[in-house]
């Protein structure tokens, strides 16, 4: 089990990762930086790939796949895959984004995923993402504190505390300055915050830009047992997988028969995963096929390798809420710092089955980490994850897990300080443990 010091170090590093990752593109950029510093080799999808053992990664838009091929891996060696996602519920900048009325400058934004709208009110927010110039070059940008959704004063809405209703089109237009739309330009502000080049706003041909909270992550609670931050769903899992894979690559514990360890951090999970960089797309399969090609696998051997593979779909889940216990299953009440969740759903909204649950229980026992089971109240249908999508697309046995949260999909979510380190510890053991022993 992670000790207090390792859990404290992990939570501080998680905070640093989240702060560096206001968009999925930033999350991948920061992950790529860390992997490079750890000795991983970045590969290009347009080029031939190196064959054989080693540590590698590839980036596709706001998604990343990284892997470690151990010494002695062959054409039927299985893959142990930890899947997560880099995006979070937010607001995305619309075309013709510079708006305004009554002397206020505002930004036109579209709801991305399912954010808790009221949690975004009265916060200092930033715009962050990628700008693509007409020549095809891409640049990351992040403005820092710039915008705010100002809430209507109670004096002008005396019934607000009886039921706040926010219209996504009329009420969710953030302010960012004073003036009129003809005198200012949101894209010019974004261009001015590009760090690696001088960008002329007139050269911007496209952009993928979202809003993000700028408040720093914080440890809090009577004994410092809680952690608050934006985007814990699901950067907590991406970070845990990243930390585990880097530790795994540096470890001397790569025993004979170890699987090929893979971190797959997808984009667009919050909106259904239907994209070239989402879990419904071909990204992960493309990478696995090319790894197999590098090991000289035949088509039949590749199928053997896939049958020997296992996926841990890591995505945050729900802790029991003390003010709303009736919304939870009466027999299953996950708590913060009680260990990561094993997520179960009879209708396969989570991909966990009995063999997968048994393997997860074994991993937790061997790593000294507690875990908790999560199942929904029958009248509160659960969401879903990349787990069922990966299992369906690739035929790989999959288990759904994740750290417990309160305030999921809020601009600022909450977890226990111990749980992210617990997840990383199990993930590291998972990366070196074959779910199906080699024949």
N, C-alpha and C positions, 0 to 999 in steps of 0.2 A: 504494500500500500504506500502511496506517496506520503512522505512525512510533511510536517507543517511547512518546513522551509521550502521543499520542492513545490508544494502546492502554492505557496506565496510567490515563488519565483515564476511559476507557470502563469498565475493570474496576472502578474505584472506584465509578462510578455504577451499574454492575450490582449491586454489593454493597449499595448504598443502596436500590436498587429491591427486591431480594430481601428485605432486612430489613424494608421497609415492607409486604411482601406475604406474610404468613403463611398467607393463604387466598386462594382465587380472587377473593373479593369485595374483599379488600384490594388485590389486584393490579390489579383494574379501577378501584378508587377512586383508587389512586396514578397509574395511567395517565391517568384522567380529569383529575386535578389538573394533571399535566404538560401535557396537551393544552390545557386551559383557559389555563394560564399562557403557552402558545405562541400563543394567539390563535384556537384552534379553537372553534367554536360547538357547544354541546351541544344535541341535538335530542331530542324526546320522541316515542315511537312513537304516542302517543295524539293528537298534534297534527299539523296539516299541516306539511310541510317546506318550507324555502326552496328555490327553484330556482336553477340556474345555478352559476357558479364560486364557489369558496371552500373553506374547511377546516371539516370537521364531524366529530362523532362521536355515537354512540348506545350506551347501555348496556342490556343485557338480563341481569339477574341477575349471574352471575359471568363474563359475556362482554361483549366490546366490539368494535364495528366503527367505524373511523375512516377518513376519506377526504379526498382533495384533488382537486377538480375544477379543472383548469387553464383559463386563458383560451383561448377558442376551442373548447372541447369541444362536441361535437354529439351528436345522437341515435345515431350509429354509433361513437362513440369507445369503444375497448376499455378494459377494466379490468385493471390489473396488481395482483394480490392477493397479499399475503404472509399466509399462514395459520399460526397458532401456537396454543398452548393455555395456559391460566392455572392449571390444576390440576396436582397432583403426588401420587404415591402417599403414602398417609398412613393415619390412623385417624379415623373419624368418630364423633361422640358419638351414642350410642343414646338411645331413649326411656327414661325412668326411669334417668337416668345416675348417680345417686348410689348407690354400693355400698360395701361394707366387710365386713371380717371380722377377728377377733382384734385389735381395737383400731386397725385401719388404715382410713382412708377411701380408697376407690378409685373410679375412673370407669369406667362401662361404655362401651366403644368397639367399633366394627365396622371390620374391615379395609377400607380404600378403595384399590382398584387392587391393584398387586402390589409392595408395599414389601419390601425386604430386612429381614425381621423382626429379625435379630440386630443390625443396625446401629442400631436404635432403643433398644437396651438401655443403661442407665446414662448417659442423657443428660437434661439439664434441658429439659423440654418445656413448651410452652404450648398453650392452647386458643384458637382464633381463628375467626371467621366472622361470621355475621349472626344477630341475634335479630329475630323478627317479632312484634310485639305484636298483641293481639286487635283493635286498631283499624286494623291493616294497616300501621302505620309500621314501618320497618326501621332497625336500628342496628347498626353494626359494633362488635365487641368483640375484644379480645386481652388475655390475662391476663398475659403475660410468664411467666418461669419459675414453674412450678406443679406439674408432674407428672414422674414418672419410672417407667420399667419396670426395677425392680431385678433384676439377674441373680442367680441362685442361686450361692452361694459354692462354689468348687471343692472345699472340704472336704465338702460335702453332695452333690456330683455328681462323683466322681473320674473319670468317663469323659467329662466335658464336652468336653475337647479332642480326643477321638476322634470326636465327632459330636454337635453340639448340636441337639436337636430341640425346637422350640417349638410348643406347641399354641395355635392362635389364640384359642380360647375360654378355656382354663384359665390360660395363662401371660401373655397380653397384656391384663392389667387393670392400668393404672398406679395407683400410689399418689399421693395428693395431700394427705394430712393424717392426723391422729390423732383418734380418736373413733369414733362410730358413725353410721350413715346417718340416724338420726332427729335428730341434733344439728347437721347441716350439709347444705348443698345446693350442688351444682355450679352450678346455674343462678343462684343468688344471687351466687356469685363472678363469673360471667360478666356479670351485670347491673351489678355494682359497677365493672366495667372499661369500661363504655360511656362515651365521652368527650363526646358531644354532647347528652346528656339524662340526667335522673334516671329510672332504669327500676326499676319494682317487679317483682321476679321473678314475682309472682302474675299479672302482665299478659302474660307471655310465652306466646304461642300456638303458636309453632313456632320452630325453629332449624336452621341448617345450620352446624355447628361441627366443625372438624377439629383435629388435633394438628400442631404444627410444632416443629422444633428451634429453640432460642433462641441457639445459639452463633453469634457474629458471623462473617461471611465473612472470609477471610484469604488474602493472598498468601504463598506459601511456596516453598521449593526452594533449592538451592544458589546460584542467581542470581535468585531471585524469579520463576521461570518458570511456577509453578503457581498455581491459584486453587481454593480449597475453599469450598463453600457448600451449604446445603440448596437444594432446588427448582430446580437448574440445568436439570433436565428438568421444565418447559420454559420457565421464566422467562428463560433466556438468549435464547431466540428471541423471546419477547414483547418483551423489553427492546430487542433489536436492531432489531426492526421499528418499535417506538415511536420510538427515537432516530432511525432513518432517515427515518421519515415526518415528524417534526418538522423535521429538517434539510431535507428535500425541500420542505416547505411554505414555509420561509424562504428558499429558494434562488432566485436569479435565472436559473437554468438551465432554466426550464420552456420548452422549445423548442416551436415549432408542431408539432402532431401528437402531443404528449405524451399518454400514457394517463391515465385516472383512477386515481390511486394509492389502494390500499385496504389497511388493516391489519385482519385478522379474527382476534381473539384469543378462541377458543372455550373453554368449560368442558367438563368431563366426558370429556376424551379418554382418560384413564387407565382409564375403566370402559366404553368402547365408543362414546361420543359420542351415545348415543341419548337426547337431551333437547331441550327447547326452546331451550337455550343451547349445545347441542353441535353438532358439524359435521354430524351426520345430520339435524338440525332445519332449519327454514326461515329461520333468522335472517339468514344472509348473502344468500340469495336475496331475502328481503323487502327488505333494504337496497338491493341492486342494482336491483331493480324500481323502487323509489321514486326512486333517483337518475335512472334512465332516464326516469321520468315527469316529473321536473323539467326534463329536457332535451327534453321533448315528443316522445319516441320512440314510434313505432308498434310494434305487436307484432313486425312483420317487422324493423324497425330494431333493436329490442332483441336479436333473435336474431343480427343482424349484429354487434352490439357484443360479444355473448358469444363469437362465433366469433373475434373479434379479441382476445380476452382471454387472460390467462396467470396461472397460480397457482404461487407458490413455497410449498410446504409445508415450513415450517422447524421441525424437531424434533430434539432432540439424538440423537446416535448413538454407536457404540462405537469407542473407540481400541483398538489391539492391547494386550493385557495381557501384560506380560513374564513373568509367572509361569504363564500359561495360554495359550501361543501355539497349542496344538493346537485351541483352541476357535474359532479364526479361520480365514478363508480363507487358504490358503498363499501366494497371490500378492498379496493386498491387505492391507496392514498400516498402517492410518491411525495417525498419531502426533499427540500434542498439539503445538500451535503449528505444525502443518503446513498449516493452512487448513481451512475448513469442508468437510464431507463432501458428496459427491454420492451419494445412496443409491439402490441398484439392486437389483431383485429380479425374477426371471423370472416369478414367479407374481403380480406386481402387488400385492404387499404394500406396496411403494413404487410410486408412480405414474410414475416417471421413464421416458421413452422416448427414442429417438434425437434427435428434434427438440428436445425439452426439454433433453437433455444438451448439445446443441450451443449452445443459447441460454445455458445456464448457463456453459459454457466461455467464450463470448464475453464475458459480463458480468464474469467473474473476470479475464480478460485485460485488459479495458479499465479495470478498477478497480485493476489491479496486485496482485491478491490470489491467492495459491495456493489450489488446492483438491485434495481427495483423493477417490478413489472408495472406496465401501464396498459390499461384498457379503458375505453370510453364508456360513459353512461349510455344506456341503450337509446335514450331520447336525445343524445347530443352526438350526432354523427361526427367522426373524426375527419381531419384532413388526410392528405396522403403525402408520399415522399418519392424520392427517386428509386426507392427499393423495389416496388412492384414493376416499375418501368424497366429497370435493369434486369430483373429476373425474367420478365417477359421477352425482352429483346435478345438477351444472350443465353437464356436457359441456365443461368448460374444460381445455385442456391443462395438465398439472401436473407439476412436478418436485419430488422430495423431497430436502431438504438439511438440514444441521444441524451444530453444532459437535461434535467428538469428546469423549467423556467416559470416565473410569474411574469405577467404583462407581455406575453408573446404578441408580436406584431405592433407593440408600442414603439414610439420613437426611442424609448429608453427601456430596455428589458432588464430582468433581474435573475441572477442565479446564485448558487452557493459557491464560495471560494474553493472548495475542495473538489467539486464535481468535474471541472474541465481537466484537472490533472489526473483524476481517476480515469477519464475517458482516454487520455493520451497514453496512460500506462497500459491499459488493456489493448489499445491499438498497436503499441510497439510489440507486445507479445503476439498479437494476431499476425503481424507482418512476417514473423519467423516460424509460425506454427502451421503445418499442413493440416487442413480440415479433413482431407482424404489422404491417408498415408500412401506413399508411392508403392506401386506393386513390385 
